[in-house]
């Protein structure tokens, strides 16, 4: 009953447009008061919920992503992707997915990625004869896939709340993202043949070499992240510092198109976003305390007991709930409220913690781009200037491709575990 009251308070505050982080805080505090719990829990939970070394990686990655997007690295990656796959039928559409894979690795922010891809790729897609609905679908689906490519803020947060290694989780995301990328590219190829989408450019080694030289600067970042994590040279926090320093040096001494004032504004916006994420983690710990005191984990464990022999059904069920969280409330509330409750159940079923976290990360990424309320999808539709209703029919095949990729990740754990296992991070 107490949790229903807390949930009702939270929903009412959201309806009245209170920011999610403050709505969680108010609802959690009200639950402590109504339940008669010691209010010292409020301060102790907030402090313990926000103290972690790995969280220092968030401002570094957000700052680096904002700086890289501002200095134009996305344009170099777009040209490189077009040179790589543009010779295929529908190659320009496929290049959207390829550049989303690369740019996710340096950006870390889904909204910044949608903005960069929309501004860079929407005009050439329109000029080549792609429908606006298809263009928006490619950008949305590619960015949804990119949630699995580090550095994603969600990965850092989910590693914190489940007490797992952020480095292992980062490394585990590369192959699942690649699997979803292949699903999307096959779909685009089939639609290209059906609708007669053009070949973007003839194959040319000279063009690939020229585009590769221009893209070499941003492509250093995924090499550093993947190589550093695989060989155990750097931690997630150290990777954030290295990438931020690299972005600063590239912006000031190579591109030379970002002023000190703009850099200060990017740093300020990064600090604001980081503060919101940390505060969300802090207030969510109150919810975790209330759910523990009300016996929610035990109740869920008893309810889900019949699934102990079928871990994949459990993963499908939790992924579906996480999809809804991602669509309605964005991804982080799912990470800090839902996942800490179901994670111990997953462990008791023998599900590998890294596999579980990768499935939830993929589900959140897809949820952010599901109609009618996914915030990432709505932003992509703004660039295409189409409504959700106009777009829905065209987007259905792309949603199916994303869900096929998610199904493969759930049913074949080694897709997520092969790279960390090869690096010796898990057994």
C-alpha positions as CSV (number, residue, x, y, z in Angstrom):
1,X,0.0,0.0,0.0
2,X,2.8,2.4,0.9
3,X,4.6,1.8,-2.4
4,X,1.3,2.4,-4.3
5,X,1.0,5.8,-2.6
6,X,4.6,6.6,-3.4
7,X,4.0,5.6,-7.1
8,X,0.8,7.7,-7.2
9,X,2.7,10.8,-5.8
10,X,5.4,10.3,-8.4
11,X,2.9,10.0,-11.3
12,X,1.0,13.1,-10.2
13,X,4.2,15.1,-10.0
14,X,5.3,14.0,-13.4
15,X,1.8,14.9,-14.8
16,X,2.4,18.4,-13.4
17,X,5.7,18.6,-15.3
18,X,8.0,18.3,-12.3
19,X,11.5,17.0,-13.5
20,X,11.8,13.3,-12.9
21,X,14.7,13.5,-10.5
22,X,12.8,15.9,-8.2
23,X,9.6,13.8,-8.5
24,X,11.5,10.7,-7.4
25,X,13.0,12.7,-4.4
26,X,9.7,14.1,-3.2
27,X,7.9,10.7,-3.6
28,X,10.6,8.8,-1.8
29,X,10.7,11.3,1.0
30,X,6.9,11.1,1.3
31,X,7.2,7.4,1.5
32,X,9.7,7.6,4.4
33,X,7.4,10.0,6.3
34,X,4.1,8.1,5.7
35,X,5.8,4.8,6.5
36,X,7.2,6.1,9.8
37,X,10.8,5.4,8.9
38,X,13.8,7.3,10.4
39,X,14.5,10.3,8.3
40,X,18.2,9.8,8.8
41,X,17.8,7.2,6.1
42,X,17.3,10.1,3.7
43,X,20.7,11.6,4.2
44,X,22.6,8.3,4.6
45,X,21.0,6.7,1.5
46,X,21.6,9.8,-0.7
47,X,25.3,9.9,0.3
48,X,25.9,6.2,-0.2
49,X,24.0,6.1,-3.4
50,X,26.2,8.8,-5.0
51,X,29.7,7.8,-3.9
52,X,31.6,5.9,-6.5
53,X,34.8,6.4,-8.3
54,X,33.4,5.3,-11.6
55,X,30.9,8.1,-11.7
56,X,33.7,10.5,-12.3
57,X,33.8,9.2,-15.8
58,X,30.4,10.7,-16.6
59,X,31.4,14.4,-16.8
60,X,34.6,13.6,-18.7
61,X,32.7,11.6,-21.4
62,X,29.9,14.1,-21.6
63,X,32.3,17.0,-22.0
64,X,34.3,15.0,-24.6
65,X,31.2,14.1,-26.6
66,X,29.9,17.7,-26.6
67,X,33.3,19.0,-27.7
68,X,33.7,16.5,-30.5
69,X,30.2,17.1,-31.8
70,X,30.8,20.9,-31.8
71,X,34.2,20.8,-33.6
72,X,32.7,18.7,-36.5
73,X,34.1,15.2,-36.0
74,X,30.7,13.7,-36.9
75,X,31.0,15.1,-40.5
76,X,34.3,13.3,-40.9
77,X,32.8,10.1,-39.7
78,X,29.8,10.5,-42.1
79,X,32.1,10.8,-45.1
80,X,34.2,7.8,-44.0
81,X,31.0,5.7,-43.6
82,X,29.8,6.8,-47.0
83,X,33.1,5.8,-48.5
84,X,33.0,2.4,-46.9
85,X,29.4,1.3,-47.8
86,X,28.2,3.9,-50.2
87,X,28.8,1.7,-53.2
88,X,26.1,-0.7,-52.1
89,X,22.5,-0.2,-53.1
90,X,21.0,1.8,-50.2
91,X,24.6,2.6,-49.2
92,X,23.8,6.1,-48.0
93,X,21.2,4.6,-45.7
94,X,23.6,2.0,-44.4
95,X,26.2,4.7,-43.8
96,X,23.7,6.2,-41.2
97,X,24.0,2.9,-39.2
98,X,27.8,2.7,-39.6
99,X,28.4,6.2,-38.5
100,X,26.0,5.8,-35.6
101,X,28.2,2.9,-34.5
102,X,31.4,4.9,-34.7
103,X,29.9,8.2,-33.3
104,X,28.3,6.5,-30.3
105,X,31.8,5.4,-29.3
106,X,32.9,9.1,-29.0
107,X,29.7,10.8,-28.1
108,X,28.2,9.2,-25.0
109,X,25.0,11.2,-25.2
110,X,22.0,10.0,-27.2
111,X,20.5,13.4,-27.7
112,X,23.8,14.8,-29.0
113,X,24.1,11.9,-31.3
114,X,20.6,12.4,-32.8
115,X,21.4,16.0,-33.3
116,X,24.7,15.4,-35.0
117,X,23.3,12.6,-37.3
118,X,20.2,14.5,-38.1
119,X,22.0,17.7,-39.1
120,X,24.7,15.8,-41.1
121,X,22.7,13.1,-42.8
122,X,19.1,14.3,-43.2
123,X,19.9,16.7,-46.2
124,X,21.9,14.2,-48.3
125,X,19.3,11.5,-47.6
126,X,16.5,13.8,-48.8
127,X,18.5,14.9,-51.8
128,X,19.1,11.2,-52.7
129,X,15.4,10.5,-52.8
130,X,14.9,8.8,-49.4
131,X,11.5,9.5,-47.8
132,X,11.7,11.6,-44.7
133,X,10.1,8.8,-42.7
134,X,12.8,6.4,-43.7
135,X,15.5,8.9,-43.0
136,X,14.2,9.5,-39.5
137,X,13.8,5.8,-39.0
138,X,17.4,5.1,-39.9
139,X,18.7,7.8,-37.6
140,X,16.5,6.7,-34.7
141,X,17.3,2.9,-35.1
142,X,21.0,3.6,-35.5
143,X,21.1,5.7,-32.4
144,X,19.1,3.1,-30.5
145,X,21.7,0.5,-31.4
146,X,24.5,2.9,-30.3
147,X,23.4,2.7,-26.7
148,X,25.4,-0.5,-26.6
149,X,28.6,1.2,-27.8
150,X,30.6,2.8,-25.0
151,X,30.9,5.3,-23.5
152,X,27.2,5.5,-22.7
153,X,26.1,7.2,-19.4
154,X,23.6,4.4,-18.9
155,X,26.3,1.8,-18.8
156,X,28.2,3.7,-16.1
157,X,25.1,4.0,-14.0
158,X,24.0,0.4,-14.4
159,X,27.5,-0.8,-13.5
160,X,27.2,1.3,-10.3
161,X,23.8,0.1,-9.2
162,X,24.6,-3.5,-9.9
163,X,28.1,-3.4,-8.5
164,X,29.6,-4.8,-11.7
165,X,32.7,-3.7,-13.6
166,X,32.1,-0.7,-16.0
167,X,35.1,-1.7,-18.0
168,X,33.8,-5.2,-18.6
169,X,30.4,-3.8,-19.5
170,X,31.9,-1.4,-21.9
171,X,33.9,-4.1,-23.6
172,X,30.9,-6.4,-23.7
173,X,28.8,-3.9,-25.7
174,X,30.8,-3.8,-28.9
175,X,29.7,-7.2,-30.4
176,X,26.0,-6.9,-29.4
177,X,25.9,-3.5,-31.1
178,X,27.5,-4.9,-34.2
179,X,24.9,-7.7,-34.3
180,X,22.1,-5.1,-34.2
181,X,24.0,-3.1,-36.8
182,X,24.0,-6.1,-39.2
183,X,20.2,-6.6,-38.7
184,X,19.5,-3.0,-39.6
185,X,21.9,-3.0,-42.6
186,X,20.2,-6.1,-44.0
187,X,16.8,-4.4,-43.6
188,X,18.0,-1.3,-45.4
189,X,19.5,-3.4,-48.2
190,X,16.1,-5.2,-48.7
191,X,14.2,-1.9,-48.6
192,X,16.7,-0.4,-51.0
193,X,16.0,-3.1,-53.5
194,X,12.3,-2.9,-53.0
195,X,12.1,0.9,-53.3
196,X,14.9,1.5,-55.8
197,X,17.1,3.5,-53.5
198,X,20.2,4.7,-55.3
199,X,23.9,3.7,-55.0
200,X,25.6,6.6,-53.2
201,X,29.0,6.4,-55.0
202,X,31.1,4.0,-57.0
203,X,33.7,2.0,-55.0
204,X,36.9,4.0,-54.8
205,X,40.1,3.2,-52.7
206,X,41.2,6.8,-53.2
207,X,38.0,8.1,-51.6
208,X,38.2,5.6,-48.8
209,X,41.8,6.6,-48.1
210,X,41.0,10.3,-48.2
211,X,38.0,9.9,-46.0
212,X,40.0,7.7,-43.7
213,X,42.6,10.4,-43.2
214,X,40.0,12.9,-42.3
215,X,38.3,10.4,-39.9
216,X,41.5,9.3,-38.3
217,X,41.3,12.0,-35.5
218,X,37.9,10.9,-34.2
219,X,38.6,7.2,-34.8
220,X,41.5,7.3,-32.3
221,X,38.9,7.4,-29.5
222,X,37.3,3.9,-30.1
223,X,40.8,2.5,-30.6
224,X,41.9,3.9,-27.2
225,X,38.7,2.7,-25.5
226,X,38.6,-0.8,-27.0
227,X,42.4,-1.4,-26.8
228,X,42.8,0.1,-23.3
229,X,40.0,-1.9,-21.9
230,X,40.9,-5.2,-23.7
231,X,44.5,-5.0,-22.5
232,X,43.6,-3.8,-19.0
233,X,45.6,-0.6,-19.4
234,X,43.0,1.9,-18.2
235,X,39.9,2.0,-16.1
236,X,36.6,3.6,-17.1
237,X,37.3,6.7,-15.1
238,X,40.8,7.0,-16.6
239,X,39.4,6.4,-20.1
240,X,37.0,9.4,-19.5
241,X,39.9,11.6,-18.6
242,X,42.0,10.5,-21.6
243,X,39.2,11.0,-24.0
244,X,38.3,14.4,-22.6
245,X,42.0,15.5,-22.8
246,X,42.2,14.2,-26.4
247,X,39.0,16.0,-27.4
248,X,40.4,19.3,-25.9
249,X,43.7,19.0,-27.8
250,X,41.9,18.1,-31.1
251,X,39.5,21.0,-30.8
252,X,42.2,23.6,-29.9
253,X,45.1,22.5,-32.0
254,X,43.7,20.5,-35.0
255,X,40.2,21.8,-35.7
256,X,40.7,25.2,-34.1
257,X,37.0,26.1,-34.4
258,X,35.9,26.1,-30.7
259,X,36.4,29.2,-28.7
260,X,37.3,29.3,-25.0
261,X,33.8,30.7,-24.3
262,X,32.1,27.8,-26.2
263,X,34.3,25.3,-24.4
264,X,33.3,26.8,-21.1
265,X,29.6,26.5,-22.1
266,X,30.1,22.8,-23.0
267,X,31.8,22.2,-19.6
268,X,29.0,23.9,-17.8
269,X,26.3,21.8,-19.6
270,X,28.3,18.7,-18.8
271,X,28.4,19.6,-15.1
272,X,24.6,20.2,-15.1
273,X,23.9,16.9,-16.7
274,X,26.3,15.1,-14.4
275,X,24.7,16.7,-11.3
276,X,21.3,15.5,-12.5
277,X,22.5,11.9,-13.0
278,X,24.3,11.8,-9.6
279,X,21.2,13.3,-7.8
280,X,19.0,10.8,-9.5
281,X,21.2,8.0,-8.2
282,X,21.1,9.5,-4.7
283,X,17.3,9.8,-4.5
284,X,16.7,6.4,-6.1
285,X,18.5,4.8,-3.2
286,X,15.6,5.9,-1.1
287,X,13.3,3.9,-3.3
288,X,15.5,0.9,-3.1
289,X,15.4,1.2,0.7
290,X,11.6,1.4,0.7
291,X,11.2,-1.5,-1.6
292,X,13.5,-3.6,0.5
293,X,11.6,-2.7,3.7
294,X,8.3,-3.5,2.0
295,X,9.5,-7.0,0.9
296,X,9.4,-6.3,-2.9
297,X,12.5,-8.3,-3.7
298,X,11.2,-11.3,-1.8
299,X,7.8,-11.0,-3.5
300,X,9.3,-10.7,-6.9
301,X,11.5,-13.7,-6.2
302,X,8.5,-15.8,-5.3
303,X,6.5,-14.6,-8.3
304,X,9.3,-15.3,-10.7
305,X,10.3,-18.6,-9.2
306,X,8.6,-20.7,-12.0
307,X,11.1,-19.0,-14.4
308,X,14.2,-20.3,-12.7
309,X,14.5,-23.1,-15.3
310,X,14.0,-20.6,-18.2
311,X,16.3,-17.7,-17.7
312,X,15.7,-16.4,-21.2
313,X,12.0,-15.9,-20.4
314,X,13.1,-13.9,-17.4
315,X,15.3,-11.8,-19.6
316,X,12.5,-11.2,-22.1
317,X,10.2,-10.1,-19.3
318,X,12.6,-7.7,-17.6
319,X,13.7,-6.4,-21.1
320,X,10.0,-5.6,-21.9
321,X,9.6,-3.7,-18.6
322,X,12.8,-1.8,-19.3
323,X,11.6,-1.0,-22.8
324,X,8.5,0.7,-21.3
325,X,10.7,2.6,-18.8
326,X,12.9,3.8,-21.6
327,X,9.9,4.9,-23.7
328,X,8.0,6.7,-20.9
329,X,10.6,7.9,-18.4
330,X,13.9,7.6,-20.3
331,X,16.5,5.0,-19.3
332,X,18.1,6.2,-16.1
333,X,15.0,5.7,-13.9
334,X,14.9,2.1,-15.0
335,X,18.5,1.7,-14.1
336,X,18.2,3.1,-10.6
337,X,14.7,1.9,-9.6
338,X,13.8,-1.3,-11.4
339,X,17.1,-3.0,-12.1
340,X,18.5,-3.1,-8.5
341,X,15.3,-5.1,-7.5
342,X,15.4,-7.6,-10.3
343,X,19.2,-8.0,-10.6
344,X,19.6,-10.2,-7.5
345,X,16.9,-12.5,-8.9
346,X,18.8,-12.7,-12.2
347,X,22.0,-13.7,-10.3
348,X,20.1,-16.4,-8.4
349,X,18.9,-17.9,-11.7
350,X,22.5,-18.2,-12.8
351,X,22.3,-15.4,-15.4
352,X,25.7,-13.8,-16.0
353,X,25.6,-10.2,-14.5
354,X,27.3,-8.7,-17.6
355,X,24.9,-10.5,-20.0
356,X,21.9,-9.2,-17.9
357,X,23.2,-5.6,-17.9
358,X,23.8,-5.7,-21.7
359,X,20.3,-6.9,-22.3
360,X,18.9,-4.1,-20.2
361,X,21.1,-1.5,-21.9
362,X,19.9,-2.7,-25.3
363,X,16.3,-2.6,-24.1
364,X,16.6,1.0,-22.8
365,X,18.2,2.1,-26.0
366,X,15.4,0.7,-28.1
367,X,12.8,2.1,-25.6
368,X,14.2,5.6,-26.1
369,X,13.2,5.4,-29.8
370,X,9.8,3.7,-29.5
371,X,6.6,5.5,-30.5
372,X,4.6,7.4,-29.3
373,X,6.7,8.9,-26.4
374,X,10.3,7.9,-26.9
375,X,12.2,11.1,-26.4
376,X,15.0,10.1,-28.8
377,X,12.4,9.3,-31.5
378,X,10.6,12.6,-31.1
379,X,13.9,14.4,-31.5
380,X,14.7,12.5,-34.7
381,X,11.2,13.3,-36.1
382,X,11.8,17.0,-35.5
383,X,14.7,16.9,-37.9
384,X,12.6,15.0,-40.5
385,X,9.6,17.3,-39.8
386,X,7.1,14.4,-39.7
387,X,4.6,13.5,-37.0
388,X,4.5,10.2,-35.0
389,X,1.4,9.1,-36.9
390,X,3.0,9.7,-40.3
391,X,6.1,7.9,-39.3
392,X,4.8,4.9,-37.5
393,X,4.0,2.6,-40.5
394,X,7.5,3.2,-42.0
395,X,9.2,2.6,-38.7
396,X,7.6,-0.8,-38.0
397,X,10.3,-2.8,-40.0
398,X,13.1,-0.9,-38.2
399,X,11.5,-1.7,-34.8
400,X,11.3,-5.4,-35.8
401,X,15.0,-5.4,-36.8
402,X,16.0,-3.9,-33.4
403,X,13.9,-6.5,-31.6
404,X,15.4,-9.3,-33.6
405,X,18.8,-8.0,-32.6
406,X,17.7,-7.9,-28.9
407,X,16.3,-11.4,-29.2
408,X,19.7,-12.7,-30.5
409,X,21.5,-11.0,-27.6
410,X,19.1,-12.6,-25.1
411,X,19.2,-16.1,-26.6
412,X,23.0,-16.2,-27.3
413,X,24.8,-15.0,-24.2
414,X,28.2,-15.4,-25.8
415,X,27.4,-12.4,-28.1
416,X,27.8,-10.3,-25.0
417,X,30.4,-12.4,-23.1
418,X,32.9,-13.4,-25.9
419,X,35.0,-10.2,-25.8
420,X,35.3,-9.8,-22.0
421,X,36.1,-13.6,-21.8
422,X,38.8,-13.2,-24.4
423,X,40.2,-10.3,-22.4
424,X,40.3,-12.4,-19.3
425,X,37.8,-10.1,-17.4
426,X,35.3,-13.0,-16.8
427,X,35.6,-16.8,-16.8
